[in-house]
Structure formats: structure tokens, C-alpha cells
Amino acid sequence: MRIKHSHLLFCVIIIAIALVLIIYFAPDNVFRIILGLPFVLLFPGYALISVLFPEKERLGGVERLALSFGLSLAIIPIMGLIMNYTFGVSLNSVLYSLAGFVLIFSIIAIIRQRGLTDAEKHSFTISFAWFDRQSILERILSVILVLVACGTVGVLVYTIAVPKTGSEYSELYILNSQGNTDNYPSKIQIGDTESVIVVVINHENQTADYRIEVQIDNDPNDDIAPITLDTIDNIILENEEKYETPASFTPQITGDGQKVYFILFKDGETEPYLEVNLTINVN
């Protein structure tokens, strides 16, 4: 069976467009990995090789495949460097730049193929006649080799598609009003309002619902419960999402060593999940 080079280029274009649509509409789909591997490791180099060497006399099928793989590995870091100094490196910028590269060069290669005669056009031939000429032992070994290769690719796809999950945790910390980790408010006049920035980061490997309570303990040495000054709820964060919010507090009595608590609750629980505090002296 012969497969025309132009037909393969059309398949490359269709797969590239399909991958963009899958990532845009269903980013967690496993086909993102299945289509993404050849899209990154083979298509850029194959499209470029097809433009540079459209005639079959210039390159054979094995050489064309090997050069496509090598050029793809060379093109990706170059495009990443260009993205770093233009649009910035992100999933969307890399995806759209690679897709644009593959589409443009594939279309140019198809146009160049149309200017060639049938004898000059490159094609891939798939034949199983060699299998009939082998002995029974050679056939068994060939089947085992194909199964091992397919199994290796399957394990690679599964490993990438279902990565091992690490520790599940959340981050909670505070910054001063300028967004720095020093010069927190410590000496305050009674009645004055001070503020800090509370930061929450979700590393739970799933969506989480948080609530923050701001409390003040006027005298940590007595048994009186801290006073709740403010509550920030309905903080819904996706995995690896970050949330920042200003939090203000106004002390009502004088005294040194007062504690301002920033307490994090997760998923409607009544027990605190995390807590940070700030020590202030009120004059």
C-alpha cells in the first residue's frame, strides 16, 4: 500500500488543528498526550523537511523520518527562545506558535508537491510481503518486537497522562501592605487600622473551598477567646491556583504582645487547617 506524501501532510494539518481544539475545549483529555507527542517530537521537523526536500530522490523514507525527529528537537528550543523575548513562554504561546509553524510549512510543502511529477513525488510504501518470507521463529520474534514497542509507547503515554501525585497541601502566609516579607506592622496607635496581604495557594491536586478568619487576642495570657474581626469566605481555588487579598485589623485596647491571627479553614471544616499570626504592640 502506497501513501502519498501530500496525504501525510494533510493528516499532519488535521492532527495539529485537532490538538489545538482538544487543549482549548478539553484540556484534561488523554488525547492531548496521544496527539501531543508526535506534534512536538515529529511534526515541526517533518513539515520543514518536506519544504526543503520535496523530491523522493533527495531523501529516503528512513532518512526523512530521522531528520524530522532531530529537527523537531532543534526547532522547539529555538521557538521557546523566541517566545521568551516576545509573547512570553506559556502553554498557549508554545501551542499556537508550534501549530502555526506546522500549518504554514505543511501548506508550503503541499504546494511544492503539486509542482512535481508523479515520478518525483515522495511516497511511503507499506508492505507485509517480507513477513511471508520469514521462518516461523522469525515471525514470532517480529511479533514480540512489535508488541514490546507498542507496550513501551503505551507506558510512556500513560506515565505522561497520569503523572504520580505528590504531597497534597496548601500554603498560607502574609505580606506587608507593599507585598514584601519584612516591615510588618508591629507598633500601632489604638484606633488606627493596619493591613497586610494574606496569600493562599492550593497544592491539593484538586479544587478546594477556603475561608479566612482574622482574629485578635488582646491578651494571650488570659483565657478569653480571640475576637473575630473579619471573615473572607467562598475562596474557591483550582489546583496550583493562588489567591491574594488585603486583610485589615483595628486594635481596640492598649497593650504589648497582642496577637493577630489569620486562620485558614478548608472545605467547610470547623477546625482550622492552617494559621499564621502577627505580634503587635498597641500604644
Stockholm file with secondary structure:
# STOCKHOLM 1.0

chainA/1-283         MRIKHSHLLFCVIIIAIALVLIIYFAPDNVFRIILGLPFVLLFPGYALISVLFPEKERLGGVERLALSFGLSLAIIPIMGLIMNYTFGVSLNSVLYSLAGFVLIFSIIAIIRQRGLTDAEKHSFTISFAWFDRQSILERILSVILVLVACGTVGVLVYTIAVPKTGSEYSELYILNSQGNTDNYPSKIQIGDTESVIVVVINHENQTADYRIEVQIDNDPNDDIAPITLDTIDNIILENEEKYETPASFTPQITGDGQKVYFILFKDGETEPYLEVNLTINVN
#=GR chainA/1-283 SS CEEEHHHHHHHHHHHHHHHHHHHHHCTTCTHHHHHHHHHHHTHHHHHHHHHHCCBTTTCCHHHHHHHHHHHHHHHHHHHHHHHHTTTCSCHHHHHHHHHHHHHHHHHHHHHHHHTSCTTTBCEEECCCHHHHTSCHHHHHHHHHHHHHHHHHHHHHHHHHHSCCCCCCEEEEEEECTTSCSSCCCCEECTTCCEEEEEEEEEESSSCEEEEEEEEEESCTTSSCCCEEEEEEEEEEECTTCEEEEEEEECCCSCEEEEEEEEEEEETTCSSCSEEEEEEEEEC
#=GC SS_cons         CEEEHHHHHHHHHHHHHHHHHHHHHCTTCTHHHHHHHHHHHTHHHHHHHHHHCCBTTTCCHHHHHHHHHHHHHHHHHHHHHHHHTTTCSCHHHHHHHHHHHHHHHHHHHHHHHHTSCTTTBCEEECCCHHHHTSCHHHHHHHHHHHHHHHHHHHHHHHHHHSCCCCCCEEEEEEECTTSCSSCCCCEECTTCCEEEEEEEEEESSSCEEEEEEEEEESCTTSSCCCEEEEEEEEEEECTTCEEEEEEEECCCSCEEEEEEEEEEEETTCSSCSEEEEEEEEEC
//
